[in-house]
Amino acid sequence: MIRIELDEASLGATRIAISPLWDAFCSLHLAMPHRHPSRPYEEWVVRAREVLREDDRTHALRLLIDGPHQFPDFMLPRPVGATAIEKELDAVRITPADVVRARAVTG
């Protein structure tokens, strides 16, 4: 168990954001070949690995999984209250080209 103590001001400044894009990223990370997921995820990971291996539409996702362990921060923008992955993907799509180029070099 984790216990976090907050004063009233800190609690008032606390925000919870949902990020379907982060959820998808964490799921992909769990499906990486070197991972050994716990019981509730074992069946899902077996199926996810099959789909990632066999479905050509997942080629870009395989590049993320098989690529470097770090990747540019613009790929997972800070959630700002978006509750749909489409809105988060739109935020990634509008990343200025110069930011993408700079992050691709620095990782």
Buried (B, 14 or more C-beta within 10 A) or exposed (E): EEEEEEEEEEEEEEEEEEBBBBEBBEEBEBBBEEEEBEEEBEEEBEEBBEEBEEEEEBEEBBEBBEEEEEBBEBEBBEBEEBEEBEBBBEBBEEBEEEEBEEBEEEE
